[in-house]
Protein backbone atom coordinates (compact mmCIF):
# COMPACT_ATOMS: atom_id res chain seq x y z
CA UNK A 1 0.00 0.00 0.00
CA UNK A 2 2.85 2.39 0.84
CA UNK A 3 4.25 1.88 -2.65
CA UNK A 4 0.86 2.77 -4.15
CA UNK A 5 0.71 5.96 -2.10
CA UNK A 6 4.24 7.02 -3.09
CA UNK A 7 3.65 6.33 -6.79
CA UNK A 8 0.28 8.06 -6.72
CA UNK A 9 1.83 11.10 -5.02
CA UNK A 10 4.56 11.25 -7.64
CA UNK A 11 1.97 11.16 -10.42
CA UNK A 12 -0.06 13.94 -8.78
CA UNK A 13 2.92 16.18 -8.11
CA UNK A 14 4.07 15.85 -11.70
CA UNK A 15 0.49 16.55 -12.87
CA UNK A 16 0.46 13.24 -14.72
CA UNK A 17 -3.20 12.26 -15.07
CA UNK A 18 -2.38 9.20 -17.16
CA UNK A 19 0.01 7.76 -14.58
CA UNK A 20 -2.47 8.46 -11.76
CA UNK A 21 -5.23 6.65 -13.66
CA UNK A 22 -2.92 3.72 -14.40
CA UNK A 23 -2.15 3.31 -10.69
CA UNK A 24 -5.87 3.28 -9.96
CA UNK A 25 -6.60 0.77 -12.71
CA UNK A 26 -3.70 -1.49 -11.71
CA UNK A 27 -4.90 -1.68 -8.10
CA UNK A 28 -7.38 -4.43 -8.89
CA UNK A 29 -6.96 -6.06 -5.48
CA UNK A 30 -8.32 -2.92 -3.77
CA UNK A 31 -12.01 -1.97 -4.00
CA UNK A 32 -12.74 1.62 -4.98
CA UNK A 33 -13.67 2.86 -1.51
CA UNK A 34 -10.52 1.32 -0.03
CA UNK A 35 -8.45 2.94 -2.79
CA UNK A 36 -9.88 6.34 -1.90
CA UNK A 37 -9.37 5.85 1.84
CA UNK A 38 -5.98 4.12 1.73
CA UNK A 39 -4.30 5.75 -1.28
CA UNK A 40 -6.01 8.95 -2.43
CA UNK A 41 -6.62 10.58 0.96
CA UNK A 42 -3.15 9.77 2.43
CA UNK A 43 -1.47 11.04 -0.75
CA UNK A 44 -3.41 14.31 -0.65
CA UNK A 45 -2.76 14.73 3.08
CA UNK A 46 0.98 14.32 2.54
CA UNK A 47 0.96 16.81 -0.31
CA UNK A 48 -0.94 19.27 1.89
CA UNK A 49 1.59 18.76 4.68
CA UNK A 50 4.39 19.27 2.17
CA UNK A 51 2.89 22.62 1.19
CA UNK A 52 2.70 23.66 4.85
CA UNK A 53 6.38 22.74 5.24
CA UNK A 54 7.33 24.71 2.15
CA UNK A 55 8.23 21.65 0.09
CA UNK A 56 5.44 21.82 -2.50
CA UNK A 57 3.81 24.74 -4.29
CA UNK A 58 0.17 25.69 -3.70
CA UNK A 59 -0.43 25.08 -7.41
CA UNK A 60 0.64 21.45 -6.90
CA UNK A 61 -1.85 21.07 -4.05
CA UNK A 62 -4.60 22.51 -6.22
CA UNK A 63 -3.81 20.41 -9.31
CA UNK A 64 -3.46 17.24 -7.22
CA UNK A 65 -6.96 17.82 -5.89
CA UNK A 66 -8.38 18.44 -9.35
CA UNK A 67 -6.83 15.27 -10.79
CA UNK A 68 -8.17 13.20 -7.90
CA UNK A 69 -11.57 14.80 -8.26
CA UNK A 70 -11.71 13.76 -11.92
CA UNK A 71 -10.63 10.20 -11.12
CA UNK A 72 -13.08 9.78 -8.26
CA UNK A 73 -15.92 11.07 -10.42
CA UNK A 74 -15.12 8.28 -12.84
CA UNK A 75 -15.07 5.46 -10.29
CA UNK A 76 -17.61 6.89 -7.85
CA UNK A 77 -20.10 9.10 -9.72
CA UNK A 78 -22.55 11.32 -7.79
CA UNK A 79 -25.40 8.82 -8.02
CA UNK A 80 -23.33 5.88 -6.84
CA UNK A 81 -24.90 3.86 -3.98
CA UNK A 82 -21.67 4.16 -1.98
CA UNK A 83 -22.46 7.85 -1.53
CA UNK A 84 -26.07 7.37 -0.40
CA UNK A 85 -25.57 7.82 3.37
CA UNK A 86 -23.67 11.08 3.14
CA UNK A 87 -25.16 14.18 4.77
CA UNK A 88 -26.17 16.99 2.42
CA UNK A 89 -23.25 19.41 2.32
CA UNK A 90 -22.32 22.73 0.78
CA UNK A 91 -19.30 25.01 0.83
CA UNK A 92 -19.04 28.77 0.39
CA UNK A 93 -16.89 31.83 0.84
CA UNK A 94 -18.60 34.21 3.26
CA UNK A 95 -18.42 37.84 2.05
CA UNK A 96 -14.78 37.55 0.88
CA UNK A 97 -13.75 37.43 -2.78
CA UNK A 98 -10.77 35.14 -2.25
CA UNK A 99 -11.84 31.67 -3.38
CA UNK A 100 -8.62 29.65 -3.55
CA UNK A 101 -8.97 28.11 -0.09
CA UNK A 102 -12.58 27.14 -0.75
CA UNK A 103 -11.64 25.68 -4.12
CA UNK A 104 -8.92 23.48 -2.60
CA UNK A 105 -11.22 22.17 0.15
CA UNK A 106 -13.98 21.53 -2.39
CA UNK A 107 -11.62 19.57 -4.66
CA UNK A 108 -10.18 17.60 -1.74
CA UNK A 109 -13.60 16.56 -0.45
CA UNK A 110 -14.78 15.64 -3.93
CA UNK A 111 -11.60 13.68 -4.55
CA UNK A 112 -12.15 11.89 -1.24
CA UNK A 113 -15.53 10.60 -2.40
CA UNK A 114 -17.86 13.23 -0.95
CA UNK A 115 -20.63 15.10 -2.75
CA UNK A 116 -21.22 18.75 -1.91
CA UNK A 117 -22.65 21.88 -3.48
CA UNK A 118 -20.42 24.84 -4.27
CA UNK A 119 -22.25 28.05 -3.37
CA UNK A 120 -19.41 30.34 -4.40
CA UNK A 121 -19.37 33.68 -2.55
CA UNK A 122 -22.42 34.57 -0.47
CA UNK A 123 -23.70 36.95 2.19
CA UNK A 124 -25.45 35.66 5.30
CA UNK A 125 -29.05 36.23 4.25
CA UNK A 126 -28.81 34.46 0.89
CA UNK A 127 -26.72 31.68 2.41
CA UNK A 128 -29.39 30.95 5.03
CA UNK A 129 -32.02 30.81 2.29
CA UNK A 130 -29.96 28.37 0.22
CA UNK A 131 -29.25 26.17 3.24
CA UNK A 132 -32.96 26.03 4.04
CA UNK A 133 -34.07 25.33 0.47
CA UNK A 134 -31.40 22.70 -0.17
CA UNK A 135 -31.89 21.05 3.24
CA UNK A 136 -28.17 21.31 3.96
CA UNK A 137 -26.88 19.45 7.02
CA UNK A 138 -23.24 20.62 6.92
CA UNK A 139 -22.10 24.02 5.68
CA UNK A 140 -18.39 24.63 5.23
CA UNK A 141 -17.46 28.31 5.40
CA UNK A 142 -14.17 29.72 4.15
CA UNK A 143 -12.99 33.24 5.02
CA UNK A 144 -9.84 35.30 4.65
CA UNK A 145 -10.68 38.49 6.54
CA UNK A 146 -11.63 38.88 10.20
CA UNK A 147 -14.78 40.87 9.46
CA UNK A 148 -16.01 37.94 7.36
CA UNK A 149 -15.17 35.44 10.09
CA UNK A 150 -17.25 37.44 12.58
CA UNK A 151 -20.29 37.11 10.30
CA UNK A 152 -20.39 33.39 11.10
CA UNK A 153 -21.99 34.36 14.42
CA UNK A 154 -24.82 36.07 12.53
CA UNK A 155 -25.16 32.99 10.33
CA UNK A 156 -25.46 30.78 13.40
CA UNK A 157 -28.11 33.04 14.95
CA UNK A 158 -30.16 33.03 11.73
CA UNK A 159 -30.03 29.23 11.43
CA UNK A 160 -31.01 28.77 15.08
CA UNK A 161 -33.92 31.19 14.68
CA UNK A 162 -35.27 28.95 11.90
CA UNK A 163 -34.66 25.80 13.97
CA UNK A 164 -32.35 24.46 11.27
CA UNK A 165 -30.02 21.74 12.54
CA UNK A 166 -26.92 22.56 10.52
CA UNK A 167 -23.31 21.88 11.43
CA UNK A 168 -21.08 24.88 10.67
CA UNK A 169 -17.47 24.06 9.80
CA UNK A 170 -15.14 27.02 9.35
CA UNK A 171 -11.66 27.57 7.98
CA UNK A 172 -9.34 30.35 6.91
CA UNK A 173 -6.66 32.68 8.19
CA UNK A 174 -8.60 34.36 11.05
CA UNK A 175 -9.37 30.99 12.61
CA UNK A 176 -5.76 29.85 12.33
CA UNK A 177 -4.51 33.03 13.99
CA UNK A 178 -7.06 32.90 16.83
CA UNK A 179 -7.59 29.30 17.93
CA UNK A 180 -10.70 30.16 19.99
CA UNK A 181 -12.43 32.30 17.35
CA UNK A 182 -14.41 29.43 15.83
CA UNK A 183 -16.04 28.73 19.18
CA UNK A 184 -16.71 32.43 19.81
CA UNK A 185 -18.69 32.74 16.57
CA UNK A 186 -20.68 29.57 17.26
CA UNK A 187 -19.15 27.19 14.72
CA UNK A 188 -19.23 23.43 15.38
CA UNK A 189 -15.70 22.76 14.11
CA UNK A 190 -12.66 24.43 12.61
CA UNK A 191 -10.25 23.07 10.03
CA UNK A 192 -6.69 24.41 9.99
CA UNK A 193 -5.94 22.54 6.76
CA UNK A 194 -8.01 21.29 3.85
CA UNK A 195 -7.33 17.66 4.74
CA UNK A 196 -8.86 18.17 8.20
CA UNK A 197 -12.23 18.72 6.51
CA UNK A 198 -12.35 15.03 5.59
CA UNK A 199 -11.96 14.02 9.23
CA UNK A 200 -14.58 16.53 10.37
CA UNK A 201 -17.12 15.23 7.85
CA UNK A 202 -16.47 11.67 8.97
CA UNK A 203 -16.95 12.74 12.61
CA UNK A 204 -20.33 14.23 11.72
CA UNK A 205 -21.34 11.07 9.91
CA UNK A 206 -20.45 8.79 12.83
CA UNK A 207 -22.14 11.09 15.34
CA UNK A 208 -19.03 12.17 17.23
CA UNK A 209 -19.48 15.85 16.33
Secondary structure by P-SEA (a helix, b strand, c coil): caaaaaaaaaaaaaccaaaaaaaaaacccccaaaaaaccaaaaaaaaaaaaaaccccaaaaaaaaaaaaaaaaaacccccccccccccbbbbbccccccaaaaaaaaaaaaabbbbbbbccccaaaaaaaaaaacccbbbbbbccaaaaaaaaaaaaaaaaaccbbbbbbbcaaaaaccccccccccccccccccaaaaaaaaaaaccc
